[in-house]
Amino acid sequence: MLKEACVENFTKVPSVIQRGAQRIELCDNLAVGGTTPSVGVMKKAINYCHEKEVSVAVMLRPRGGNFVYTPDEKKIMVEDLKTILNANADAVVIGALTDDNQLDEAFLIEIAKQVKERQRELVFHMAFDEIPTDKQKRALHRLEEIGFDRILTHGGPMSQSIFETVENLKKLMEWRQSITILPGGGITKDNLGALQEKLSFQEVHGTKIV
């Protein structure tokens, strides 16, 4: 079981690695679901993690709120992406949608091209849960085609516990071909065992996962 700890800033990185985190999702502003961390935080965290043989996925998100971005915000994200890649992040975490909560395919393809040129991994975050359930199968396959490696998903709205969204997570895992389904949202070191009894997965994400 690979445990990915979601960490705000650098402060908690050493302690979560010491407790068993094998991958870090690095962001800022967890109160709004995570945004892109500063350059200094990225460099310090990535260098530290690589010394400990721990990989780092960095959030690419310019603000809190929804996942529908303006042309100016997309330009900001493209610039921030260069910084993330140059800081030697192992993966980039992004979610981008259209007004009707479908994948913003053109923008995601643009991002994927740059990430894959640098041979890094690409993760679609919990913006996936905003996509209508009946559209998620197609979205999953499109993300595979675009080149995404993982989807971080709660399996449903955060108003429900992960145990209430297990059936939808099972469907996503059945539909997948090449992409990894990464359960997250409300999973802790205390309830992980109970979730494993209901759902088969090899990777897990959380702020309290270790």
ZAMARGU-4260 file (C-alpha; in steps of 0.2 Angstrom, whole numbers, plus 5000, padded with zeros to 4 digits):
<rodrens>
0) 5000/5000/5000 | 5008/5016/4994 | 5003/5030/5006 | 5002/5048/4998 | 5002/5062/5011
5) 4994/5078/5006 | 5005/5092/5014 | 5003/5110/5015 | 5020/5120/5014 | 5036/5111/5020
10) 5033/5111/5038 | 5026/5094/5040 | 5035/5085/5026 | 5049/5078/5038 | 5037/5071/5050
15) 5025/5062/5038 | 5040/5054/5029 | 5046/5048/5046 | 5029/5041/5049 | 5029/5031/5033
20) 5023/5042/5018 | 5030/5036/5002 | 5024/5050/4991 | 5020/5068/4995 | 5007/5079/4987
25) 5013/5096/4990 | 5002/5111/4990 | 4997/5127/4999 | 4981/5134/5006 | 4973/5117/5011
30) 4958/5127/5017 | 4952/5130/4999 | 4957/5112/4993 | 4975/5116/4989 | 4984/5129/4977
35) 5001/5130/4969 | 5015/5132/4983 | 5029/5145/4982 | 5045/5142/4972 | 5055/5141/4988
40) 5043/5128/4996 | 5044/5118/4981 | 5063/5118/4980 | 5065/5114/4998 | 5052/5100/4999
45) 5057/5092/4983 | 5076/5092/4987 | 5072/5085/5005 | 5060/5071/4998 | 5072/5066/4985
50) 5086/5064/4998 | 5074/5052/5007 | 5069/5043/4991 | 5051/5050/4992 | 5043/5056/4976
55) 5033/5073/4976 | 5017/5078/4966 | 5015/5096/4965 | 4998/5105/4964 | 4995/5116/4949
60) 4980/5127/4954 | 4981/5146/4954 | 4966/5149/4966 | 4953/5141/4977 | 4935/5140/4971
65) 4929/5131/4955 | 4940/5122/4942 | 4934/5133/4927 | 4949/5144/4922 | 4949/5160/4912
70) 4962/5163/4898 | 4973/5173/4910 | 4972/5160/4923 | 4977/5147/4911 | 4992/5158/4906
75) 4997/5159/4924 | 4996/5140/4926 | 5007/5137/4911 | 5020/5148/4918 | 5018/5140/4935
80) 5020/5123/4926 | 5037/5128/4920 | 5042/5132/4938 | 5036/5115/4944 | 5045/5105/4931
85) 5061/5115/4933 | 5060/5112/4952 | 5061/5093/4947 | 5044/5088/4954 | 5040/5070/4950
90) 5022/5073/4946 | 5010/5087/4942 | 4992/5088/4950 | 4979/5097/4940 | 4960/5098/4937
95) 4952/5109/4924 | 4934/5109/4919 | 4922/5118/4907 | 4906/5128/4912 | 4896/5112/4911
100) 4908/5102/4922 | 4916/5092/4908 | 4935/5090/4905 | 4943/5105/4898 | 4951/5094/4885
105) 4961/5107/4875 | 4969/5114/4890 | 4973/5097/4898 | 4981/5091/4882 | 4992/5107/4882
110) 4997/5104/4900 | 5000/5085/4897 | 5011/5088/4882 | 5023/5098/4892 | 5023/5086/4907
115) 5026/5071/4896 | 5040/5079/4887 | 5049/5080/4903 | 5044/5062/4907 | 5034/5067/4923
120) 5018/5059/4929 | 5001/5068/4928 | 4987/5067/4940 | 4969/5073/4939 | 4963/5079/4956
125) 4946/5079/4964 | 4939/5091/4951 | 4935/5074/4944 | 4921/5072/4957 | 4912/5088/4950
130) 4909/5078/4933 | 4892/5071/4932 | 4892/5053/4937 | 4885/5047/4920 | 4899/5056/4911
135) 4913/5049/4922 | 4917/5034/4912 | 4920/5044/4896 | 4930/5056/4906 | 4941/5043/4914
140) 4945/5035/4897 | 4949/5053/4889 | 4961/5056/4904 | 4969/5039/4899 | 4970/5044/4881
145) 4977/5062/4886 | 4991/5053/4896 | 4986/5055/4914 | 4993/5042/4926 | 4981/5044/4941
150) 4964/5051/4946 | 4963/5057/4964 | 4944/5054/4968 | 4933/5053/4983 | 4920/5044/4972
155) 4907/5057/4976 | 4903/5073/4985 | 4913/5077/5000 | 4897/5078/5010 | 4897/5059/5009
160) 4910/5049/5018 | 4921/5038/5008 | 4912/5023/5014 | 4896/5030/5006 | 4905/5032/4989
165) 4913/5015/4988 | 4902/5008/4975 | 4906/5022/4963 | 4925/5020/4967 | 4922/5001/4962
170) 4915/5006/4945 | 4929/5018/4942 | 4942/5004/4945 | 4932/4992/4934 | 4932/5005/4920
175) 4950/5009/4921 | 4963/5002/4909 | 4980/5011/4912 | 4976/5024/4924 | 4977/5022/4943
180) 4962/5026/4954 | 4968/5035/4970 | 4955/5036/4983 | 4956/5051/4995 | 4945/5063/5005
185) 4942/5058/5023 | 4953/5043/5023 | 4965/5042/5039 | 4977/5029/5046 | 4963/5024/5058
190) 4949/5020/5045 | 4961/5014/5031 | 4959/4996/5037 | 4940/4996/5037 | 4940/5004/5019
195) 4952/4990/5013 | 4939/4977/5018 | 4927/4985/5006 | 4938/4991/4992 | 4953/4984/4983
200) 4967/4998/4980 | 4986/4999/4980 | 4988/5018/4983 | 4979/5030/4995 | 4979/5048/4998
205) 4975/5059/5013 | 4981/5073/5025 | 4980/5061/5040 | 4985/5045/5031 | 5001/5042/5042
</rodrens>
